[in-house]
Every structure is written in structure tokens, then in C-alpha cells.
């Protein structure tokens, strides 16, 4: 970093001139304050003397003037000067012979001597007491600032926000601009594009993990006093603690996310392996039976085995499709390809896909009379309807009724899949659309799925800007309602 020596010397000279002018101005103000108090004490003494009050009482008036001078100027020097001036005035105006500096009586000499000693001691003590009061107030202000600094970092999170808070504290409490350079030597934080063109002092930002960076603060505008340096060091110390806390939180968050991903992966693998076992066992059994007993089986039995195989294959295809969709959702790779689709065609494709499951069930479809076009990714909406229809089939008895209705409104289209089964179990009502939620929130021997269908439906509907909800169906069962906006 380069500094102009001539410019730096001129700045120091200007600073010295400014300091000298400030001292002369302070002396001038204190002189006039002392003179005003002295004249006031003189006026009061003349007034008291006019009423015949003795010299012992009059000298107390001058003594009060000395005390007031020490308090108002915060300096015992002016108090001592006022005591000597008061002594001269008292001797000239109130001791015999008057209007001379000659003293006839010894008691007047003793009186004046005691006045001088009392005035000097009183002025000195009063000045020191005043300085202690000012120092106490200064220390109280410093303690208050340190408390505000310590508490100010507690509610701030994020590296950038924490560092900007520290720079703001230095500006507010010390009146200096600053910036922070991180330990990597590349990352730099400035506040409001501050440009520092003065000589800089550096403060190391430390933490238990080591050096985190350096704060550079200007010292050219004001000379850094002990209080300012203490405040800056406090800011830097709290900054190091806050940054270390932020780094620790980020590490814990990474560990938590990694553990959560590992838990989800393990849960998915367990669920998939469990759910694959049942259809694969059924496929193996049906295939072996057909291969071994094909000639001995009747046409009806062979047809039944073929239907079972087809149903199990459909189940496996849907399972794999749901897993792939959930993988895309988790990796934020679920890309919509919206086109204007006829809602009747989407419903027909979904019903055809689960037609074998619906065979022998009381199932009805209610479509609008007019042709309704809705912007959507038809493939994904078909997957939503398939999941809802399969959910209705697998969680109701064969006597339950299942229906699918399309309702057209001004701004949206609703598709309602309802059944007259037993409804939603209260144990999973609040977490119905979460991942891996099954009837018993665990794995069972029945083939009920791994709890991905409804969570996939929710993700797809939210990606379309729509919604999905479940409500009780009267008199029994459940209604799933998906809503799609009619405009993209």
C-alpha cells in the first residue's frame, strides 16, 4: 500500500493547527467563565456589604465563586486563579484601610491566609471530584457501548451480515470507516463502498480455530485514544466469536443435511427392497406355475395367472416411476413441459392405466360437457391421477365406491378423486403428504407402497402453481382435490 509522504505531513500539520486552535478557544472560554463568576461574586459581596454584613460572611461569597469556577471549568487551575483574584479584591474593597492593598490588622492577614488555603484546597478537591464524575460517565458510556456491541452480534447471522454489523459499530461508536479482509486474502467487505485514503491501523480477527481475517481502520481523521482503541478491539473480538459461531453452525448444518440424506437413502432402500419382494415373489410363483403346470392348467387358470402377472408388472412400473420422479424432485430436476391439454384426454389416459385395478370395482367418471383446455405437463398430471386412483383402490374394500369428477371454475379446474372407504387414519392425517408415510408409518408385510405417491403429487401440483388437499367425504371415505390454474 502506497502513501504520499508530503500529503501525510500536511495532514499532520493541519491536525496540529486544529488542535492548537481548539486549545486557545478552550482557554478563552474558561477565562470568560472565570471572569463572569468573579464579577458575580463581587456584585453579591458589595450587595451584602451594603446591608452591613461582616467580612467573615462576605469572604464566603468569594469562596463559593472559587468552587463554582472549579466545577464549571472542570479545572483546579482556574479555581486557584479565581482564589488569588478574589483575595486581591477582598483586600482592596473590604479590609481596612479600604481601597488600598495595605493591611493594618493581624486578624485580617490570618483571615486572608485561611481564605487562600481554603479556596485552593476546595478548588482542587472540587476539580478532582468533577474529573472523577466525568471519568465515571465516560466509563459508563464505554461499558454501555461494549454491552451493545456484545448483544448486537447475537441476533445477526450470515458472514456478510455479521461483518457489516462490525463495520457499522466502528462507524457509529468510534466515528471511523473500516473494512475487513478475510484470511484467504481475496474476500473483502466494505460498507457503502467506503474508500479509505488515510493511514490505516490493523486489528487481527481471531477465533479458537485460528486467524479469520483482519479489520483495517482509518486513524488519519482523529487520533485514536485509548477508549476508541478499546471499542475497536471489543468489536473485533466479538466479530471473531460471531464468525466462529457462524462457521460452527454451517458445519453442523452440513452434517445434519448429510445425516438426513443418508437416513432418507437408507429408508428408501429398505422400503424399495421390501416392496419389490412381494411383486417379484408373485411373478416368480406365477411364472413357475405356468412353466411347470402349463399343460395341466385350464384356460381360465392360465388367464388368471396372466392377469396376476400383468398386475404385478404394472405395480412395478408405477413403483419405479414414482422413485424416479422423487429422485428428480429431490435433485431439483423436475422440469415442466407445459402445453395446452384437453382435461378429458388426461383423465382417460390415467383411467386406462389403472383399468385392470378398477375391474370389478364401483367406479364412475364425471366430465364437463364442454371441451376444457388447461396448460399443464400432461405426463406428470397423469401420474398424479394414477397415484390418487391407485391410492383409492389399495386403501378401500372391493365394496367401496370410487369416483373421479372434473369441476370447471373461472380461474381453475379441479379434479376430485373420492371414495367411500374408511377414510384417513388419524395417525397420519397431519403428515399425509410427506415422504415415506404409510398407514403404520413403517414397513408392513402388505403391499401398501412406500409412501411416495402423495408427496410426489404435492410436488408436481406445486410446480404447476396449483394445490392438492384431502378432506373427509360424506358420509364416509376421503376426497382428494387437485386444482390447476386455467392460465399459465
N, C-alpha and C positions, 0 to 999 in steps of 0.2 A: 504494500500500500504506500503511495507516494504522498508526501505533504510538502506544501510550499513554505519554505523557511521564512521568507520575508512576510508572507501573509500571516503566518503563525505569530511572528514577532509583533506585527502591527496589531493583531488581535489582542495579544497580552498587554501591549501598551495602552490600547483603548480600554481594556478591562481595568488596568491600574488607574487610569484617569477617572474612570467612572467611580471606582472605589473611593478615590480621594475626594471627588465632588460629593459623594454621599456622606463622608465623614464631616466635611465642612458644613454641609446642610444640617447634620445632626447636632453639631456644636452650636450652630446659630439658633436652632430651635430650643435647645436646652438653656441657652443664655437668656433668651426672651422669656422662657417659662420661669427661670430663677428670678429674673428682674421683676416680673409681674407679681410673683409671690412675695418678694421683698417689699415692693411698694404697697401691696395689700396689707402686709403685716405692719408697715409703718403707719398707714392710714388708720388701721384699727388701734394702734398704740396711741396715736395722737388723740383719737376719739375717747379712748378710755382715760387718758391723762386729763382730758378736759373735764371729766366728771370727778376728778380728784382721787383716782385710784393710785395706789402706791407703786413704787418702782419694781417691787418684787413680783407684782401681778403683771406689770407691763412686759417684763422680761420673758414671761411665759408665752406671750403673744409671739415674740420673735422666735422662741424655741419651737412653737407649733409651725412657724414658717419654715424652719430648718427641716423638720420632719416631713412636711408636705413636699419640699423640694426633693428630698431623697426618694420619696415614693413616686412622684410624677416623672422625674428624670431617670429613675432606676440606676442612679449612680451616687455613691457617697462623696465623690469629688465635688459635685455641685452643692451638696449639703454642707460640706466644710467651707466652701467659698461663701455660701449664704450665711454661715455662722460668723465668719470674720466680718462680713459686711454688716450684719446685724449688730455685732459688738461695737463697731465704729459708730453706727447710727445711734445706738442706745447711749454710748458715752457722750456723743455730741449733743444729743437732744434732751436726755433725761438725768444726767448726773451733774452735780454742782462742781464748778460753775458751768452753767449751760452755754451751749453754742461754742464750746472750746473743747480741746482734747486733753485738758488738764484735769487731774483727779485729786481732790483735796482729802477725801476721807478713805481710811483703810478698808472700811466695810464695803465701799463701792468697788475697790480693787478686788476684794475677795468675791463679791457678787459677780463681777465681770469674769473673773477667773473660773468660778464654778459654772457660769453660763457657757463659757467657751468649751470647757471639758465636757459638760453635759450635752451641748449641741453637737460636738464632734462625735462622741460615743453614740449618741442617739441616731445621728445621721448615718454613721457607719453600720450600726445594727439594723436600722430600718432598710438601708440599701441592700444589705446581705439577705434580709428576710424577703425583700421584693425579688431579688435574683433567685432565691430558692423557690418562691411561688412560680416564677416564670419557668424555671427548670422543671418543676413538678408538672406544670401544664404541658410543657414540651414533651416530657417523658410520657405523660398520659396520652397525648396525641400520637406519639410513636407507638405506644402499646396498642392503641385503638387501630392504627394502621396495620400493625402486624397481625392483629386478630382478623381484620377484614381480608388481609391477604391469605391467611391460613384457611378461613372459611370460604373465601371466594373460589378456591380451586375444587371444593368438594362437589359442587353441582355442575361442573364442566366435564364433558367427555369428548374424546376425539383429539388427536395430536394437534391438529391445526387450531382448534378452538382453545385448547389449553395454552398453547404458545401465544396466541393473540391476547388471551387474558393476562398473561405475564407482561407482555409489552404494554398493554393498557394500564396495568398497575404502576409500572415505572413512569409512564407519562402522567398519570393522574396524581401520584403521591410525591414524585421527585421532580416532575416537570422536564424530563429528558426523553428524547427519542432514542430508540434502540432497535436492534434486530437480532435474530437468533440464527446461528449457523449450526446445523446438526453435525454429528460426528462423522458422517460419510463425506463431509466436505462439499456436497453438492446441493443438498436440500437447504433452502434459506427461506426464512419467514420475515416479512416486513409488514408494517401496519400502514395502510393507506399509501402504499408506495413511498414511504419515507426515504429521503435521501440525506445521509449523514455526511457532512463535509467538515466536521470538526475532529479534533484529536479524540480517539476512542479508548475507553478502558474496557478490559475483557473480564468476564466472570464465568468460570467453568461450571457447567451444569452436571452435577454428579448424581449417581444413584448407586445402590448396592451392586448393581450389575456392571458398573464402570462409568466412564465419561459418555454422556449422551450428546453433548454439544457445547456451544459457547454463546453467551449473550454479550454483544458489543453495545456499549452505552456511551453517548457523547458526553464530554466533560468540558467542552470549549465555551458553552454559553454561561455556565455558572461553575464556580469552584466547588468540587464535591466535598461536602463536610461529612463529619462522622455519622450524623443521622441519615443523610442521603445514602451513604455507602451501606449503612446497616439495613436500610429498607431494600436496597437493590439486592444485597446478599440474601435477605429473607425471601424476596421474590424468586431468586434463582434456586434457593434450597427447596421451596415449595414446588417450583416448576419441576425440579428433578424428581421429587416424590410423586407428583401427579403423572409425569410421563412414565415413571416406573410402574405405577399402578395401572396406567392405560396399557402398557406392554404386557403386564401380567394378565389383564382382563382379556386381551386379544389372544394370548396363548391359551388361556382357559377356554375361550370360546372355540378356538380351533380344535382343541382336544374334545370338547363337548360335541361339536359337529361331527368329528371323526367317529366318536363313540356312537353317536346317533345313526350315522350312515352304516356303521358296522352292525349295529343292532337291527336296523331295517333290512340289511342284506341277509343277515342270519335268519330273521323272521321270514323273509320272502323265500329263502331256500328251503327252510323247514316246511313252510306252507305248500310250496310248489311240489316238493318231493312227496308230501302226504297226499295232495290232491291228484298227483299223477298216478299214484299207486292203484287207486280204485278203478279208474277207467282202463288203465293198462292191464290190470288183472282181469277185468271183464272182457277186454278184447282178446287177451290170451286164452281165456277159458272158452269164449265163443268160437275163436278160430280153431283151437284144438279139437273142440267138439265137432265142428263142421268137417275138419280134415279126417278125423278118426271115424266118425259115425255118419258120414255124408250119405252112404247108400241106405243106411237103416233109418234115417230121419225122413219124416213126411214133408211134403211141400210146405205145409203150414208151419212146421217146426223150423225148417230152413229159412222161411221168410221171417219168422220171429227173431231168429239169431242174426239175420242180415240187418233187420231193423235195429236191434240192440247195438250191433257193431257201428252202424251209421250214427246212432245217437251218441255213442261214446266218442266217435271221431269228431262230431260236431262240438261236443263238450270240450275236447282237447283243443280244437281250433279256437274256440272262444276264449279258453284259458290263456293260450299263447298270445292271442290278440290283446287281451287285457294287460298281460305282463308287458308286452311291447309298448302299448300306449302309456302305461305308468312309467316305464323307463324314459320315454320321450318327455313326459311331464316333469319328472324329477330332474332331467338334464336340460330343461327349458328348450326342448327341440320340437315341441308340439306346434307345427306350422299349419295355419289355416289356409285353405284354398277355397275362398268363398265364391259361390256362384248363385244365381237365382234358380232355386229348385222348386218344383211343384211338391207341396207337402204330401199330396196323395201318393206320389211315387215313392217318397222316402218311407212313408208308413207301410206301403205294400211290400217294399224290399225287406224291411225289418220283420214283418209278419211272415213272409215267405221263409226267412232264415230260421225262425223258430217254429215253423209249421208242424214239424214232427213232434215237438214237445207239446204243442197245443192240441194234438189229435186226441179226440175223446174228451176234451175239456169244454166247459161252457164259456165260449169266447165270442165277443162281439166287437165290431169296429163301427164308429160313428164319424163320418167325414162330412165337411161342409159341401153344400150343393155347388157353390161356385169354385172355380179354379183359383187356388191361393198360391202365390209365388213368395218365397221367403229367401233372403240372402243367407247362405249357410255353406259349411263344408258338409255336403251330403253324406260322405263316408263316415264322418265322425258322429253326426246326428243319428245315423242308422245304428251305430254302435251303442249310443245312449239308449235308444228304444229297445235294442236287443237285450241289453243288460237289465232294463226295467222289466221286460216281459219274462226273461228267464228268472229274475228275482221273484216275480209273482208266481210262476209255475212251481218253483222249487220250495217256496215257503208257504204253500197252501195245499189243502187236500184236493183230491180229484172232484169233490162235490162243489168246491168253491167256484164262483163266477169271476171271470176276468174280462175287463173291457178296456178299449182304447178309444179315446174321443179327442177330436180336434176342435178347439174353440177359437174363433176369429174375433179379435178386438181391433180397436182403431190403430193402436201403436204396436201391438204384439200379437203373436199367435201362441196359444197354449195347447200342449199335448198332455192329456191326462191318462195315466195308466192306473187303474184301480182294481181292487179285488175284494172279495167278501170273506177273506180268511180270518185268522186270529189277531191280526194287527201287529204293531211293532212292540217288541219286548221292552219293557221299561228300563231294563239294564243297559240297553244300547241306544236309547232314544236320543240322548244328548250328543253321542259320538257316531251317529248313523252314517255320516258322510266322510268319516276319517278312514285312513288306510288300515287294512287287516282287521276290520271289525266283523266278527261273526256272531252268531246267536249267543254263544257262550264265551265270547271274547277269547277264544283259544282254538286249539285244533280238536276236532272231533272225528269220530270214525265215519260219520255220514258225509256224503259228498255235498257239502253246502257251499263250497267255494272258499277262497282265501280272503274275502273281504275287500276286494279291489274294485268291484263293479260300480258301487255308488260313489266312491271317491273319484273314479275316472269320469263318471257322469258329471259330477260337480265341476271338475277342472275343465272339461270340454264346454260346459254351458257358460262358465265364467269367461273362457276365451272368446266365446261368441258375444259377450256382453249381455248374456241372458242370466237365468237363475233356475234353480231346482229346489223344490221343497216337498216335504212329506207331511201329510195331515191325516187325521182319522177319517175313515169312510163310514158313513151312516148306512145301516145300523151296525155294521162290523167291517173289519178289514182296514186297508190303508189306501190312500190316494197319493201317487207321485205326480207332481205337476211341473213340467218344464216350460219355460217362457222364452220365446225368441223374438227379438225386435224385428219389425217388418222392414226397417230401413237399415242399411249397412252403416 
